[in-house]
């Protein structure tokens, strides 16, 4: 009798594990295409409303299946951010963002991307720069060289440029150099031009001795106005 009970418990446990694995697989299969879409959006292929709604549905289903995944919480937040930017998202949806950032931070307290995304929200959506920089400083403390963190931070710092001290501006330019040497350098060039800082970045980067002659020419072509 005891042996049968042990076998039964083992079967129940195995079933639970199998069910959990299936849920995680289903969630992952929904998240990956959404993350790929977000990358395309960030690279200039901005979504129409139908594309955005489909992405929102997919990532929401993934979060419902596995609510303990910080990456999924933040992916949902990014989709909603795009909905705010494109004016597709309702106010109730946008109001969910602080909870999503906080949940991601609770699940992964040492994840700098979660703090950087929260900083972006508080700066651009809520217009509370002091709170934004509190999150951003934590993001830089945890991931000072991560391209995604640097890019999020620069979107804020370039917007806040007039209010920065000379020392802060010098640090921002150092981050521009780091990001220019990363895989996100194309997005950085677009950001610098949109923020009106292309010439400034051009002058700074051309003074850096670690760039080759070919790279100097590329900097001139991409950032310096003729």
N, C-alpha and C positions, 0 to 999 in steps of 0.2 A: 504494500500500500504506500509506504513511504517513498519507495523508488518511483512509483507511478506519479506521485505528487511532484517529485523533483523533476521528472521528465516533463510534466505539464507546465510547471513554472518555467522551465528552460524554453519550452515551445512558445509560451506567452512572451517571454523576454525577447526571443528571436524575432517573433512577429512584430513586436513594438519597434525593435531596431530596424527591421526591414521597412516598416511603414515610415519611420522617420527618415530613412535614407531616400525613399521614394519622394517624400515631400521636399527634401533638400535638392534632389535632382530636378524636380519640376520647377522649383523656385529659381534655381540656377539657370535653367534653360530659358526662363523668362527675363532674367536680369541681364544676361550677356548682350542680347540684341538691343536692349534699351541703353546700356552703357555705350555700345557702338554708335547708336543714334546720337547720344549726347556729344560724343566726340565729333561727329559730322556737323552737328549744330554749332559747336564751338569753332569749327574750322570754316564757318561761313555758310553752310547749307541749313539755314534756319528753317524750323518746322512750320508747316501750315497747321491749322487748328485740328484737322482730322488726324494728322500724324502725331501731334502732341497728345490728343485724347487717347489714342491707341497706346502710346508709350506710358501714359499715366495709368491706364487700366492694367497693363502688363506688370508694371512695377508694384502697383498696389496689391495685385494678386500674389506676387512673390513675397511681399512683406507680410501679408496675411498668413501665408504658408509657414514662413520662418521669421517670426518677429524678433528673434534674438540675434540677427545678423546686422552688425553696425553698418557694413557696406551697403546693405539693401536700404536701410533707413536713410543713408546719405544720398543714395541714388534717387530715391523718391523725392528727397528735398531738392535735388538738382532739377528734376523734371518740373516740379512746382515753381522753382525759380524761373525757369524758362517760360512757364505759363504766366507768371507775373510780368516778365519782360515783354512778352508778346501780347499781353492783355487777354489771354485766354482763360486764366485761372480766376475763379470767383474769390471774393474776399475771405470766405470761410476756409478755402483751401490754403491760401497764403498764410492765414493765421495759424495753420498747423506747423509751420516751419520751425519756430523755436523748440517745440516739443520734439521734432525729429532730430534736430542737432543735439539736444540734450540727451536723448535716448542713445544716439550714436556715441556720444562722449561717455555715457555711463557704461556702455558695452565695451568700449575701447578707450580708456582714459588717456592712453599715451599716443593716440592717433592724431597727428597734427592737422590732417586734412579736415577733420570735423571742426576743429577750432577755426581754421581759416574760412571755411564755408559759413560758420556762424558769424564771423567778423564781417563777411560780405553782406549778410542779411542785415545786421544791425547798422551798417554804414549806409547802404543804398536803399533798403526798403523802409527801415524805421528811422533813418537819419539821426542816429545816436552815435556820433563818432567816438566818444569816450568809451562807451561799452564795446564798440567795434574794435578799438585798439587794445582793449584788455584781452579779447579773444585772439587778436592777431599776434600780440606779443607772446602769448602761450604757444601759438602755432609755430612761430619762429624759434622759440626755445626748444620745442620738440623736434622740429624738422627744418633747420635753417637752410638746407641745401636741396630740399625736394622741389622739383620744378613746379608741380601743381600748387604747392604752398606759396612759392615765390610769385607765381602768376596771380593768384588770388590776392596776395598782399599788395602787389604792384597796382592792381586795378584800384585799390583803395588809396594807396599812397600817392599815386599820380593825380588822383582827384583831389586829395587833400594837400597837394603840393604848396600852395600859397601860404598855408599855415604852419608848415614844417620849419624847423630851425635849420641852419646851415649844416650842422652835424648830422641831423636826420636826413637831409637831402643827399649828403655824401654817402650815407649808408644805402639809401635807395638806389643810387647810381651803381654802387657795388653789386646790388642785387640784379640790376639791369644787365650788368656784365655776366653774372653767373647764368642768368636765364637765356641770354643771347647765345651762350655756348651749349645750350641744352636742346632737346628735341622740340621744345615749345618755342623756338626762336621765331618761327613764322607768325605765331599768334602774338608774340611780343612786339614784333614790328608793326602789326596792325594796331595793337593797343597804343603804342607810342605815337603813331600818326594820328589816331583818333583823339588822343589826349593833348595833341599839340606839342609833344615833347620829342618829336623826331630829331630836330636839329640839335637839341641839347644832348640827347643820347649819342648822336653822331659825333659831336665834338669830344664827348667824354670817351667813347669807345676807341676813337682814332688815336687817342693819347696813350692807350694801353699797349705796352710793348709786347705782350704775349700773342697779339694777333699778327698773322703773317701778312705779307704784301697783298696776297690774293684776298684774304679776309678783310683787310683795310679797304680794298676796292669794293668788296661786297657791301660793307657798312656804308660807304659813300653812296653806292647805287641805291641801297634800300632806304636810307634814313636822311641823307643830306639833300636839301632842296637846292636845285640849281638856280 
